[in-house]
């Protein structure tokens, strides 16, 4: 049986208020072509279908158009789990209807692990694969709130709760292992050792819920993870992987290769694992350095390999503030207007001789590049410069998470 692992589509995502619809449509079109060319039988989508809990009509249309079109391909089973960005109720709303087309949606966790255990059969009814489709486990799913517990106690209870959720499948999947039926687990979480980018929202209160590769039961033949946007193995473990996002969701991902994984199972085991690179339709660029160097890089940039205008982030290093800086940049950018658009112009880095003056005339950062936790920490540092703010920021992060969960469910 051939399986395709993807995650973190973030349909509806905007970068500095610009829509990514064309890029997402290009990916979904390519994914359908790849499914047909590779004769994929099972599609696993490990969370964060949408970028927020109230997706736009455009994002919903992308999603449902894709599901309609995939039903006409060779792919017989589609399994979609919810991520921390997804609304459980939004994903689950058409659940029963989609099951008629062999599309299984697990928007949120269940108290009964059997609700997340799916048997996939061939057209003749023979059992071929078992999937433990675990969605993002919210705080209430993995631990009970304990008044007065410490930071360390809360961290330990979250880790134990996540590990216990996966361990609960073991008694139920042992019979399948005896019959040499391969078993896959899905998840949307932050695994220890993973490399994050700037675009991932912290989950489980600042990623406290990190679990290691050894905490996934050995009975799983493959673990298909979502949440981290860079494709990677967990602790160098071959069969536990993040597929990453299909498009770069922030400028911190400009050098990342975007991929999907193709898995082949034979004789009850993972026989082959390949990655296929996703073609890029829009290039994200980072320019940083002295003004002359950046102007030269902008002037020679060639976007002919990409269908859409490139988006750029720029940060200059100056010896002193330049009154005509914007005019110099605009002159270069005007010549490249059909190839490149400047999205973020970060405050210049002024070298030591002018550092004090620069701090007086330049803002520390653009507000739209800061997370809520960053703003809160800066306020704490300003009001209480001599204090340790770790626990206060952690509590603030927990409140944000609880608020977000409430919004996603409303």
N, C-alpha and C positions, 0 to 999 in steps of 0.2 A: 504494500500500500504506500502511495506517495502522498506526503503531507507538506504543506507550505505554511511557514510560521512568519507572521507579521504582527505589528503592534503600533500604537501611538500615532494614529492617523491625524488626530487633532483637527478634524474637519471644522471649518469655520474660523480657524485661527487667523489672527491679524498681526502683522508686524508693523509697529508704529502706525497703527490705524489703516494700513493697506491690506486688502484682502488677498488670500492665497488660493482663491478658487481655481484659477487656471492651472496652478501647479498640482493641486490635489486631483483635478480632473485628469491631468496627464498621467499621474501615478496610477489612478484607478483604471484608466484605459490600458496602460502597460501591464498592470496586474492581471487583467482579464486575458490579455494576449499571452502572458507568461503561463497562466493556468492552462490554457489550451495547448500551447506548444510543449509544455512539460508534462502534460497529461496528469495534472494534479487531481487527486481524488478527495482530499480533505484540506480545508482552509481553517487555520487557527488565527484569530485576531485577539491578542492579549491586552485588551483594555485601552482606554482613552480613544474611543471612536470619535468623540467630539472634543472640542477645546473647552467647552463650558457646559453647565447643566441646562442652559436654555438655548440650544442651538438655533441658528437662524434658519429661515425657510430654504435658503440656498444650501446650507450644510445638510439639512434633512433631505433635500432633493438629491444631492450627491450620494448620500448613503442609500436611499431606497432605489435610486436608479441602478446603483451598483448591484444591490441584491437581486433586482429584477433581471439584470443581464447575466449574473453568474449562474442563475438557474438554467440558462440555456447552454451552459458549458458542460464539460465532462466532470466537473467538481460535484460530488454527490453529497458531501456533508460540509456545512459551514458552521463554525462554532465561534461565537462572539461573547467575550466577557467584559464587564464594566471596569473602568479605571477610576482613579481619584478625581478626574475631571468630569466624568459622566454622571448624569442623573439616573439613578436606579429606575425610577418610574418611567422616564422617557424611553430608556432602552427596553424595559419590560412590557411596555404598553401593547405592542403587536406580537408578543411572545407566542401565544397560542396559534395565531394565524401563520406566523413564519415557520413554525414547526411542521406545518403541512408541506412545506417546501424543503424539508431537511435543513432548516436554518435554526440553530439552537442558540438562544440568547440567555445568558446568566448575568443579569444586571447587578445583582447584589448577593451577598452571602446568605446561606440558609443554615438553620440550626441542625438540619439533617444533612450530613455529607452526601447521602444518596441522591439528593436533589441536584447535586453538581456532578454526579457520575454518569457519563454517557456511554452507551454501547453503540458502536458504529458497525454496520453490517453491509455486506456486499448485496448486489441485486438479487442473488439467490437466497439471501437471508443468513448467510454464514457470518458469524462474529469475526471481525478482522482487527479491531482496535478499540481500546477503552481510553476515554479522556476524562480526567478529573478537572473539570472546568472551574477553577477557583478565580473569582473576581477580586477586585481590590477589597481587602478586609479593613473595614472602618474600625475606629477605636472601640465602638460598642460591640463589634463582632468578636473581638479577641480578648477583652478584659472588662471586668466590672470596675467601676470607679470606686476608689477607696479614699475616703477623706483623710487628709494629712499625710498621704504617702510621699516619700521623697522622690527626687528626680531619678535616682538610681533604681528605686523600687518600681517606678512607673515604666522605666525602660525595660527592666527584666520581665515584667508582666506582659508587655506588648510582644516581646520576642517569644516568650513561652506560648502565648496565645496563637501566634502565627504558626509556630512549629507544631502545636497541638492540632491545629486545623488540618494540616497535611497528614499528620500521623493518624488521624481518625480514618483515613481512607485505607490504611494498610490491611485491616481484617477483611475488608470488602474486595480488595484486589488480589489477595492471595490465590483464590481459586483461578483467576485469569492467568496468573503467572504459572500455575501448575499446568494449564492448558497451552502454555507458550503463546499467549495473546499479549502483544505489546501494550504497555500502559504509558500514557503521556499525562503530565500535570501541567496546568497553566497557572499563571500568577501575575499580579500587578503589584510590585513592591520594590523596596530598595534592598538588594542583597549586599552583604558585606564584601568589600573588595571591588565593587562596581565603580566606574568612573562616570560622574554626572557632568552635564553641561549647565549653562546658565538658565536654560529654558525650562528645566524641570521644577515644578513646584514641590517644596518639601512635603513629604507625607509622613504620617505617624509622628507628629511633633518633632520636626527637625530631623527626620530619618532615624529616630531612635529604634524603630522596628527592624533594624538590619539583622538578617539571619544569614548564616554561612551556608556554603554548599553542602556541608555534612549534615545539616538539619533537614534537608529534603530526604525522605525515605529512599533507600537504595532500590526499592521495588519500581521506581519510576525509570523508564527507559529513556525518557527525554523530558526536560522541564522547559516549557516555552514561556519566557518572561516578557513583561512589558513594564514601562515606566522610565527607564533610562534610555536616552535618545541616541546613544552611541552603541553600535552593535559590538557585543563582547561576550566572552565567557565569564562565568562566575568562579573566582578563585582557580582559574585555569582548568576548570572541569569541562571536558569536551561536550557532555550532554546537557549542560545547564547553561542556557544562553538568553541574552537579550537580542532581539532582532533590530531594535532601534526604530527611530521615526523614519518615514519614507522621504521626507524633505527636511532640510535644515530649518529648525524652528527659531533659531537665534543666531547672532553673529559668532557666538562661541562654537558653533558647529561648522564653520566654513571649511575646515580641513577634513571633516569626517566623510568617510565613504558610507553611502546609504545602501542597505542591502535587504534582501529577504533570504530566508533559509529554506532549502528543499531537503526533505528527509525521506529516506527510503527504508522501509521495515521489511525484513525477510526472516522467516523462521523464528518469529517472535522476538527479534532483536533489531536495534538500530544498525542497519548495514552500511548506510552511506549518508553523509551530511555535506551539502554543498551550499555555498552562498552565491547569489546572483546580484550583481550591482544594479541599482535602480538608476536609469538615465536621468540626468539633471536638466531641468528645463529653464531654471533661473539660477544664476550664480549669485551667492552672497559673498561680499568682499570686505576685508579689513585693511585699511591703510594706516600705518603708524610710522612716524619718524620725522626728520627735519623737513621743513617746507619744500626745499628744492627736490629732495628725494621723492616726496609724495606727489608733487606736481609732475615729475617725470613719469612715475608709475601710472598716474591718471592719464597722461598724454598718450602712453604707448599701449594702454589696455585694449585688448581685442575681444569683443563679445560675440564674434561671428559663430562660435560653436554652440551658442545658446539661443533658444527661440524667443525668450523674453528679456526685457531690459534688466541688467544687473542692478542689485541694490547694494549700497556701500555704507560702511561705518568708517569714520575718519577721526584720528586723534593726532595732532601735531606736537612736535617737540621744538620749543622756541627758546632762544637765548633771552629774549625780552618780548613783551607784548608788541604786536604790530597793528597800528591803526587801520591799515588797508588790507588786513588779512582776508576778510570776506570777499573783497573785490578781486584779489588775486586768485582765489579759489573759484569764484564764479566765472572768471574768464576762461579757466581751464575746463570747468564742467560744462560750459556753454558749447564747447566744441565736441563734447562727448554726450550730448543730451539724448541722442537716440540709442546710445549703448549703455549708459550708466546713470543711475539716479542716487543722489546722496540722501540717505534716510536719517542717519545719526551723525551729528558733528559734536563730538565730545569736547569739553573745555581743553585747551592746549595745556601741555605740561611745560611749565616754565622752569628753566634750569636755575641752579642755586642762587646766582647773583640777583635774580629778580623774583625769587620765590615768594617773599613776603608781599611784594606789590601784587603779584599774581593772585594770591589768596584773597586780597582785598577787592580785586576787580572781577575775579572769575568765580562762578558758582562751583560747588564741589562736584555736582553731577546733575544731569537732566532728571527731572522728577519721574519721567516715564520709564527710566532705566532702573529705578530703585524698587525693591520689594517692600511690602508693608513692614516686614521684620527689620529691614535696613533703616527705615524712617524711625521706627520705634527705638532701635538701638542708639541712633544718633541723638534722639531726644533724651534718652537715659544718660548718655555720656555727657551731654550738655548740662543736665540738671544735677547729676551725681558723678562727677568726673573721677572720684577716688574709689568708687564701689565696683564690685564684681556683678555684672548684669546677666550672667548665664541663666540662672533660674528664672529671672523675671522675663527674659526674652523667650524662654521655653514655655512659660505659662501663657504669654501673649500668643505664641504660635499655636498652642493648644486651643485657645479661644477662637483664633482664626479658623482652625480646622473644624471646630464644632459649628461655627457660623456657616462655613461653606457647606458642610454636610446638611445643615438645616435648609440652606437655599436649594441644594440639589434635590432635596426630597419634597420641596414645596411646589 
